[in-house]
Amino acid sequence: MKSKLILYGFILLCSSFITGCRCDCGKGPKPDVLSGKWKWVKTTTPTRTLTPGSEGYTKTLDLTMDYRANVISINDSLEKEIFYIATLEEEVVDGVLKSRLVQYYNQIYIKYYFKPEHHNGRPGIELSEMMKSYDPAADTVRHHYEFAEEW
């Protein structure tokens, strides 16, 4: 009987180590920052500004920031599915997240810029164009999004 109790205790201890892992394990940014559905507000380029009204379509951005697909949709039809790989750098100033460079599958890089304006309790975000290799000098286009809903 005593050996069974010791065995059960050992199994319980081992299972708590296995299921109690608290490591990041490459899961990506915390889900409360970017995860959810984002609505396109406008795109600014060095020469013009595009809006849903001027272009005649809408865009949504569905972000999970883990190893599932992140989806960019136009008028609710699939435009592009991208898969998260890693966060390469984050800029934090006075404890506030300002930007994040994210790498996706197939060497796609997107830089996210966090704005202090809040919509539904989230900061506004601006995204760079998708780039094959991130180049700050080429980062001149911004896609502006506001938070729409939780996942």
C-alpha positions as CSV (number, residue, x, y, z in Angstrom):
1,M,0.0,0.0,0.0
2,K,2.8,2.4,0.9
3,S,4.6,1.7,-2.4
4,K,1.3,2.5,-4.3
5,L,1.0,5.9,-2.5
6,I,4.7,6.7,-3.3
7,L,4.0,5.7,-7.0
8,Y,0.9,7.8,-7.2
9,G,2.7,10.7,-5.5
10,F,5.5,10.4,-8.0
11,I,3.1,10.4,-11.0
12,L,1.3,13.4,-9.6
13,L,4.5,15.3,-9.2
14,C,5.8,14.4,-12.7
15,S,2.4,15.4,-14.3
16,S,2.5,18.8,-12.5
17,F,6.0,19.5,-14.0
18,I,4.8,18.5,-17.5
19,T,1.5,20.5,-17.5
20,G,2.8,23.4,-15.4
21,C,5.3,24.7,-17.9
22,R,5.4,28.5,-17.8
23,C,7.9,29.1,-20.6
24,D,7.1,31.3,-23.6
25,C,8.0,28.4,-25.9
26,G,8.1,30.7,-28.9
27,K,4.3,31.5,-28.7
28,G,4.8,35.1,-29.8
29,P,3.5,38.4,-28.3
30,K,1.0,38.3,-25.5
31,P,-2.5,37.9,-27.0
32,D,-3.9,40.9,-25.3
33,V,-1.8,43.3,-27.4
34,L,-2.6,42.4,-31.0
35,S,-5.0,39.4,-31.1
36,G,-8.4,40.0,-32.5
37,K,-10.1,41.6,-35.4
38,W,-8.9,45.0,-36.7
39,K,-10.7,47.3,-39.1
40,W,-8.8,49.3,-41.8
41,V,-9.1,53.0,-41.4
42,K,-6.7,54.3,-44.0
43,T,-3.4,53.8,-45.8
44,T,-0.9,56.7,-46.1
45,T,1.8,56.8,-48.7
46,P,4.3,59.6,-49.4
47,T,2.0,61.0,-52.1
48,R,-1.6,60.2,-51.1
49,T,-4.1,58.8,-48.6
50,L,-6.4,55.9,-49.3
51,T,-9.6,55.2,-47.3
52,P,-12.4,52.7,-47.6
53,G,-14.6,55.5,-49.0
54,S,-12.1,56.6,-51.7
55,E,-11.2,53.0,-52.7
56,G,-14.7,51.4,-52.5
57,Y,-13.6,48.4,-50.3
58,T,-12.9,47.5,-46.7
59,K,-10.1,45.5,-45.1
60,T,-10.0,43.5,-41.9
61,L,-6.9,42.1,-40.2
62,D,-7.4,39.0,-38.1
63,L,-4.4,38.5,-35.8
64,T,-3.7,35.5,-33.6
65,M,0.1,36.1,-33.1
66,D,0.8,32.4,-32.6
67,Y,1.4,29.6,-35.0
68,R,-2.0,29.8,-36.6
69,A,-2.7,31.9,-39.7
70,N,-3.1,35.7,-39.5
71,V,-5.6,36.7,-42.2
72,I,-5.8,39.9,-44.2
73,S,-9.2,40.2,-45.9
74,I,-10.8,42.6,-48.4
75,N,-14.6,42.9,-48.3
76,D,-14.6,39.7,-46.1
77,S,-12.9,37.6,-48.8
78,L,-9.5,36.1,-48.2
79,E,-6.6,38.2,-49.6
80,K,-3.6,36.7,-47.8
81,E,-2.9,34.2,-45.0
82,I,0.4,34.6,-43.2
83,F,1.9,32.5,-40.5
84,Y,3.7,33.9,-37.5
85,I,7.3,32.8,-36.9
86,A,8.9,35.2,-34.4
87,T,9.0,38.7,-32.9
88,L,12.4,40.0,-33.9
89,E,12.5,43.3,-32.0
90,E,10.3,45.5,-29.8
91,E,10.8,49.2,-29.0
92,V,9.5,50.0,-25.5
93,V,9.8,53.6,-24.2
94,D,9.0,54.3,-20.5
95,G,7.3,50.9,-20.2
96,V,5.0,51.5,-23.3
97,L,5.2,49.4,-26.4
98,K,5.9,51.6,-29.4
99,S,6.7,49.2,-32.2
100,R,7.3,45.5,-33.0
101,L,9.0,43.9,-36.0
102,V,7.4,40.5,-36.7
103,Q,8.7,37.8,-39.1
104,Y,6.2,35.5,-40.9
105,Y,6.7,32.4,-42.9
106,N,8.3,32.9,-46.4
107,Q,10.5,35.7,-45.1
108,I,7.7,38.2,-44.8
109,Y,8.3,41.1,-42.4
110,I,5.8,43.5,-41.0
111,K,6.5,46.3,-38.6
112,Y,3.6,47.2,-36.2
113,Y,3.5,50.7,-34.7
114,F,1.3,51.2,-31.6
115,K,-0.5,54.5,-31.3
116,P,-1.7,56.0,-27.9
117,E,-5.2,56.5,-29.2
118,H,-7.5,53.9,-27.8
119,H,-10.5,52.3,-29.4
120,N,-12.4,49.6,-27.4
121,G,-9.6,49.6,-24.9
122,R,-6.8,48.9,-27.4
123,P,-4.2,51.2,-29.0
124,G,-4.5,52.0,-32.6
125,I,-2.0,50.2,-34.8
126,E,-0.2,51.1,-38.0
127,L,1.5,48.5,-40.2
128,S,4.3,48.7,-42.7
129,E,4.0,47.1,-46.1
130,M,4.9,43.4,-46.2
131,M,8.6,43.3,-47.0
132,K,10.8,40.4,-48.0
133,S,13.6,41.9,-45.8
134,Y,12.8,44.8,-43.5
135,D,14.4,48.1,-44.6
136,P,13.6,51.2,-42.5
137,A,14.4,53.4,-45.5
138,A,11.8,51.7,-47.5
139,D,9.2,51.8,-44.7
140,T,7.2,54.7,-46.0
141,V,3.7,53.3,-46.3
142,R,1.4,52.9,-43.3
143,H,-1.8,50.9,-43.0
144,H,-3.9,52.3,-40.1
145,Y,-6.2,50.0,-38.2
146,E,-8.5,50.3,-35.2
147,F,-9.5,47.5,-33.0
148,A,-12.9,45.9,-33.9
149,E,-13.5,42.8,-31.7
150,E,-12.0,40.1,-29.4
151,W,-11.4,36.6,-30.6
